[in-house]
Amino acid sequence: MLLRRPAVANQFYEGDPVRLRSELATLIPTTAHAQPAIAAISPHAGYIYSGHVAGAVFSRVKVPEHVVIMGPNHTGYGSYAEIMTQGIWQMPLGDVPVSQELASLILDNSTVLQEGYQAHIYEHSLEVQVPFLQFLQPGLKIVPVCLGPLDLESCLEVGRAVASALASFEQPVLLVASTDMSHYVSAEVAKELDQLAIKQILALDPAGLYNTVKENGITMCGYVPTTATIEASNRIGASRAELVKYANSGEINGDYTRVVGYAGLVIR
């Protein structure tokens, strides 16, 4: 059995399960208003920086057992479109199996995605989402998808593959796109640029998001998985997106001259 061990426990989030549960309970406000959703868009920095944004997003979502997590490839390992179709993620809160049936369905519907493990070994963008999901859904099964700098058509193809798989998968599935927004610009510039990208997400326009990021030089690391997620959401029947929270790292460390932006959104 393929075992994927935590790469960033005790760095991005607490590695001790008791302390991690306490941290998550603090970051996730009341779930009284949680509703089923098609997709969530969530940041992936260390919890001290972006955990409050991720927590706000997941507090609004009823997390089903099966979740497809798409995130960017920061490490350069593996292929540019890599999906794990088997294995177990050994996390501080317990083992999380890969949803083999759903992952295989997605892979079968795609000519872009490749089955693999290398892209996932050290990648943090998917891993930091898992404790939030696990906290809210103890029976969690995931489909990890790690995406590099794909062209627009490849992003849309991945989105179509996910939607096609979900059409024949008979259980509820949540899509999660993992992304931070602008990197290492002033808070003012980050907000201005990020609002351009967020506007396209709210419009549920995958090509609009992709092209806006490219044309404006927005350093949004997860624009590829977010583009794919919007395309999939539209094909599943998305009707609206909501911005839950926007923040930046300067609000935590006091440095507003070089911030990272964080946006949390829900698609229904």
C-alpha positions as CSV (number, residue, x, y, z in Angstrom):
1,M,0.0,0.0,0.0
2,L,1.3,3.4,-1.0
3,L,1.7,5.6,2.1
4,R,2.1,9.3,1.9
5,R,3.4,10.8,5.1
6,P,3.0,14.5,6.1
7,A,5.4,16.9,4.5
8,V,4.6,20.0,6.5
9,A,3.2,18.9,9.9
10,N,4.8,20.9,12.7
11,Q,5.6,23.6,10.1
12,F,2.4,24.7,8.5
13,Y,0.1,23.3,11.2
14,E,0.4,21.4,14.5
15,G,1.7,17.9,14.2
16,D,0.4,16.7,17.5
17,P,-3.2,15.5,17.1
18,V,-4.5,17.0,20.4
19,R,-3.0,20.4,19.6
20,L,-4.2,20.2,16.0
21,R,-7.8,19.5,17.0
22,S,-7.6,22.5,19.4
23,E,-6.1,24.7,16.6
24,L,-8.8,23.7,14.1
25,A,-11.6,24.2,16.6
26,T,-10.3,27.8,17.0
27,L,-10.0,28.4,13.3
28,I,-13.4,27.0,12.3
29,P,-16.2,29.2,13.6
30,T,-19.6,27.7,14.1
31,T,-20.8,25.3,11.5
32,A,-24.4,26.1,12.2
33,H,-24.7,27.7,8.7
34,A,-23.0,24.9,6.8
35,Q,-24.7,23.8,3.6
36,P,-23.8,21.4,0.8
37,A,-21.6,23.0,-1.8
38,I,-20.1,22.1,-5.2
39,A,-16.7,23.6,-4.5
40,A,-14.6,25.5,-2.0
41,I,-11.6,27.7,-2.9
42,S,-9.2,27.8,0.1
43,P,-5.7,29.1,0.8
44,H,-2.7,26.9,1.8
45,A,-0.3,29.0,3.8
46,G,0.7,28.1,7.4
47,Y,-2.4,28.1,9.6
48,I,-1.1,31.1,11.6
49,Y,-1.4,33.1,8.4
50,S,-4.3,31.8,6.3
51,G,-6.0,29.2,8.6
52,H,-8.6,31.7,9.6
53,V,-9.6,32.2,6.0
54,A,-9.7,28.4,5.3
55,G,-11.6,27.9,8.5
56,A,-14.2,30.5,7.5
57,V,-14.7,28.8,4.2
58,F,-15.0,25.2,5.5
59,S,-17.4,26.4,8.3
60,R,-19.9,27.2,5.5
61,V,-19.6,23.8,3.8
62,K,-21.0,20.4,4.7
63,V,-18.1,18.1,3.9
64,P,-19.1,14.8,2.4
65,E,-17.0,11.7,2.6
66,H,-15.5,12.1,-0.9
67,V,-13.4,15.2,-1.7
68,V,-11.4,16.0,-4.8
69,I,-8.5,18.4,-3.8
70,M,-6.7,20.2,-6.7
71,G,-3.7,22.2,-5.9
72,P,-0.6,23.7,-7.6
73,N,2.8,21.9,-7.9
74,H,5.3,24.1,-6.0
75,T,8.1,21.5,-5.9
76,G,8.5,20.7,-9.6
77,Y,8.5,16.9,-8.9
78,G,6.4,14.5,-10.9
79,S,4.3,15.5,-13.9
80,Y,2.4,18.7,-14.5
81,A,-0.9,16.9,-14.1
82,E,-0.6,14.1,-11.5
83,I,-3.5,12.3,-9.8
84,M,-3.1,9.7,-7.0
85,T,-5.5,6.8,-7.6
86,Q,-4.5,4.7,-4.6
87,G,-2.8,4.8,-1.3
88,I,-3.2,6.3,2.2
89,W,-2.3,9.8,3.5
90,Q,-1.0,9.3,7.0
91,M,-2.1,12.5,8.8
92,P,-1.8,13.6,12.4
93,L,-5.6,13.1,12.9
94,G,-5.5,9.6,11.3
95,D,-5.2,7.9,8.0
96,V,-7.1,9.3,5.0
97,P,-7.5,6.8,2.1
98,V,-7.5,7.8,-1.5
99,S,-11.0,7.4,-3.0
100,Q,-9.9,4.8,-5.6
101,E,-13.1,4.5,-7.5
102,L,-13.6,8.2,-8.0
103,A,-9.9,8.8,-8.8
104,S,-10.0,6.1,-11.4
105,L,-13.1,7.6,-13.0
106,I,-11.5,11.0,-13.2
107,L,-8.3,9.5,-14.7
108,D,-10.3,7.5,-17.3
109,N,-12.0,10.6,-18.4
110,S,-8.8,12.6,-18.9
111,T,-6.1,12.7,-21.5
112,V,-4.1,15.3,-19.5
113,L,-3.9,13.7,-16.1
114,Q,-1.3,11.1,-15.3
115,E,-1.4,8.6,-12.5
116,G,1.5,9.3,-10.1
117,Y,2.9,9.9,-6.6
118,Q,6.1,12.0,-7.0
119,A,4.3,15.4,-7.3
120,H,2.6,14.7,-4.0
121,I,5.4,13.6,-1.7
122,Y,6.6,17.1,-0.6
123,E,3.7,19.2,-1.8
124,H,2.0,21.3,0.9
125,S,-0.9,22.9,-1.1
126,L,-3.1,19.8,-0.9
127,E,-1.9,18.6,2.5
128,V,-2.9,21.7,4.5
129,Q,-6.5,21.3,3.4
130,V,-6.8,17.8,4.7
131,P,-6.9,18.5,8.5
132,F,-9.8,20.9,8.0
133,L,-11.7,18.4,5.9
134,Q,-10.9,15.5,8.3
135,F,-12.0,17.6,11.3
136,L,-15.4,18.1,9.8
137,Q,-15.7,14.6,8.1
138,P,-14.1,11.8,10.0
139,G,-14.9,9.3,7.2
140,L,-12.9,11.4,4.7
141,K,-11.6,9.9,1.4
142,I,-9.7,12.2,-1.0
143,V,-8.6,12.4,-4.6
144,P,-5.3,14.4,-4.7
145,V,-4.7,16.2,-8.0
146,C,-1.4,18.2,-8.3
147,L,-1.3,20.6,-11.3
148,G,1.7,22.5,-12.8
149,P,1.6,25.4,-15.3
150,L,-0.9,24.0,-17.8
151,D,-2.3,25.8,-20.7
152,L,-5.9,26.9,-20.6
153,E,-7.3,24.0,-22.7
154,S,-5.6,21.5,-20.4
155,C,-7.1,23.2,-17.4
156,L,-10.6,23.0,-18.9
157,E,-10.0,19.4,-19.9
158,V,-9.2,18.5,-16.3
159,G,-12.4,20.2,-15.2
160,R,-14.4,18.4,-17.8
161,A,-12.9,15.1,-16.7
162,V,-13.8,15.7,-13.1
163,A,-17.4,16.7,-14.0
164,S,-17.8,13.6,-16.2
165,A,-16.5,11.4,-13.4
166,L,-18.9,13.0,-10.9
167,A,-21.8,12.4,-13.2
168,S,-21.3,8.6,-12.9
169,F,-20.3,8.6,-9.3
170,E,-23.3,8.1,-7.1
171,Q,-22.2,9.8,-3.9
172,P,-21.8,13.4,-2.9
173,V,-18.5,15.0,-3.7
174,L,-16.9,18.3,-2.7
175,L,-14.3,19.9,-4.9
176,V,-11.5,21.9,-3.2
177,A,-9.2,24.3,-5.2
178,S,-6.1,25.2,-3.1
179,T,-4.6,28.5,-3.9
180,D,-3.0,31.6,-2.4
181,M,-3.4,34.9,-4.2
182,S,-0.8,37.6,-4.9
183,H,2.7,37.0,-3.5
184,Y,5.2,39.5,-2.2
185,V,3.7,42.8,-3.3
186,S,2.2,45.6,-1.1
187,A,-1.1,45.1,0.5
188,E,-2.6,47.7,-1.7
189,V,-1.3,46.2,-4.9
190,A,-2.3,42.7,-3.7
191,K,-5.9,43.8,-3.0
192,E,-6.2,45.5,-6.4
193,L,-4.9,42.6,-8.4
194,D,-6.6,39.9,-6.3
195,Q,-10.0,41.6,-6.8
196,L,-9.5,41.3,-10.6
197,A,-9.1,37.5,-10.1
198,I,-11.8,37.2,-7.5
199,K,-14.3,39.0,-9.9
200,Q,-13.7,36.2,-12.5
201,I,-14.2,33.5,-9.9
202,L,-17.5,35.2,-8.7
203,A,-18.6,35.3,-12.4
204,L,-17.8,31.5,-12.6
205,D,-15.6,32.3,-15.7
206,P,-12.7,29.8,-15.9
207,A,-11.2,31.3,-19.0
208,G,-11.7,34.8,-17.7
209,L,-9.8,33.8,-14.5
210,Y,-7.0,32.2,-16.4
211,N,-6.5,35.1,-18.9
212,T,-6.9,37.7,-16.2
213,V,-4.1,36.2,-14.1
214,K,-1.9,35.9,-17.2
215,E,-2.6,39.4,-18.6
216,N,-2.1,41.2,-15.3
217,G,0.8,39.2,-14.0
218,I,-1.1,38.1,-10.9
219,T,1.1,35.8,-8.8
220,M,-1.8,33.5,-7.8
221,C,-0.1,30.2,-7.4
222,G,-3.2,28.0,-7.8
223,Y,-4.9,29.7,-10.8
224,V,-4.6,26.4,-12.7
225,P,-6.5,24.2,-10.2
226,T,-9.0,27.0,-9.6
227,T,-9.6,27.3,-13.4
228,A,-10.2,23.5,-13.6
229,T,-12.4,23.6,-10.5
230,I,-14.6,26.4,-11.9
231,E,-15.0,24.5,-15.2
232,A,-16.0,21.4,-13.4
233,S,-18.4,23.3,-11.1
234,N,-20.1,24.9,-14.1
235,R,-20.6,21.5,-15.8
236,I,-22.1,20.1,-12.5
237,G,-24.6,23.0,-12.4
238,A,-23.0,25.8,-10.4
239,S,-25.2,28.9,-10.2
240,R,-23.3,31.2,-7.9
241,A,-20.1,31.8,-6.0
242,E,-19.6,33.7,-2.8
243,L,-16.5,35.4,-1.4
244,V,-16.4,34.3,2.3
245,K,-13.2,36.1,3.4
246,Y,-10.2,38.0,2.0
247,A,-7.1,38.7,4.0
248,N,-3.3,39.1,3.7
249,S,-0.2,38.1,5.7
250,G,0.4,41.6,6.8
251,E,-2.5,41.4,9.1
252,I,-0.6,38.8,11.1
253,N,3.1,39.8,10.8
254,G,2.6,43.6,10.5
255,D,4.5,43.8,7.2
256,Y,2.2,45.4,4.6
257,T,5.0,46.0,2.1
258,R,5.4,42.4,1.0
259,V,2.2,40.4,1.6
260,V,0.6,37.2,0.4
261,G,-3.1,37.5,-0.3
262,Y,-5.6,34.8,0.8
263,A,-9.2,34.4,-0.5
264,G,-11.8,32.0,0.5
265,L,-14.8,31.3,-1.7
266,V,-17.7,28.8,-2.0
267,I,-19.4,27.7,-5.2
268,R,-22.9,26.3,-5.0
